[in-house]
């Protein structure tokens, strides 16, 4: 239990878990109405934003975990797979929620959001490195 509540888990893994939980809870609400923003496709924008955050945090969680080397070396690939599968499972889950229907275009918005989140994370990591580290990694 002590290892589970370590600073590394709370700082890196827990935020991704909490966002995934929030997405699940929101998708469990029958007939969830998004406030009127006078935007076209506002539900797709909501999916895009939520899954951008989830993609970023999942990639970050995998990058900073220390237990599985393959996840740490290729966090973007694994994060994309995990977030995409989560998006698909979320749409499947909505098939059982009254007033909600699964939508393949929601999954597409989820995938695009996941990719954006991964790109944001990778760019943040790139710009955090010192110039000498960038040169060392390019060889």
N, C-alpha and C positions, 0 to 999 in steps of 0.2 A: 504494500500500500504506500509505503514511503516513496518508493521509486515512481509510482504512478503520479504522486502529487509533487514531483520534483519541479524545480523552476523551469526546466526545459519543456516538460509536458504542459504546464500551465501557460507558458509564454508562446509556444509554437503549435502544439497539437490541439489544445482546448478551444482556441478561437474557431478553428475549422469545424470542430465537432458542434460547437454552439450554433454556428451559421447553418450547418446541415440540419440541426434540430429545429431551428426557427423556420426553415423552408418547409420541413415536414409538418410542423404545427400549422403554418399558414395554409398549406395545401389541404389540410384536414378540415378547414372551415367551410361548411356548405355555403355556396353562393357568395363567395368573397367578392366584394365590390371594391375596386381600386378607385380612390377619389378622382373626380373629374379633373383632368389636366388639359383637356381639349387637344390631346395628341391622338394621332392615328396609331393603332396597334399598341395601346398603352399596356396591355397585358404582356405583350412580347418585350416591351422595354423593361417591365418589372422582372421578367425572367432573365433578360440580358444582364441587368444590373446585379441581381441576386447571384447569378452564376459566375459573373466576373469576380465578385467578392469571394465566392466559394472557391473558384479556381486559383485565385491568388493565395488564399489562406491554405489551401490543400497543398499547393506546390511548396509553399514556405514550410509547412509542417513536415513534408517528406524530406525536404532539403536539410532541415535542422535535426531530424531524428538521427539517432546513432546506433540503432539496433540492426537495421537491414541495409547493407552497403548498396545493393542494386537500386533501392529506392532513393538513396542519397545521391547516387551518381547520375541517375536519369529522372529527376523529380518531375520534370515537365511532362514526360511521356506517361508516367504512372498517374500523375494528377489528372491529366486529360482523360485517361481511361476511367479513373474512379469517378470523376465529376460527371462524365457523360453517362456512365452506368447509373449514377445516382439520379440524374435527370430523367432517364428512361424509367427507372423504378418509381420516381415521383409521379410521372404521368400514369403509370399502371395503378399506383395507389389512388389517384384521383378518380379512376373508373369506379371505385367503390364508395366514393363520397357523394352523397346526394347533392344535386345541383352543380356538380363538377363533371367535366368530360375530358378525357385525354385528347391531346392534340399534337400531331407530329411537328407542327410549326413551333410549338413550345419547346420541344426537344431540340429543334434547330437553333432556337434562340439560346437555349441552355448551352449548346456546344460552342456557339460563337462567343458567348459570355465566358465560358471556360478558357477558350483560346486567348481572349483578351486578358483575363486574369493571369494566365501563364506568361504572356508577353510582358505585362506590367511587372511581374515578379522578376523575370530574367533581366529586364532593363534595369530595374532597381539594383539587382546584384551586380550587374556590369558597371554601373556608375558608382557603386560603393567601393569597388576594387581600386587599389592604388595603381598608378601607371606601370610600376615594375611587375605587379601580379598579372596584368593584362598581357604584357610581353612574354612572361613565362608560360602562360597558358596557350599562346598562339603557336608554340613550337611543336 
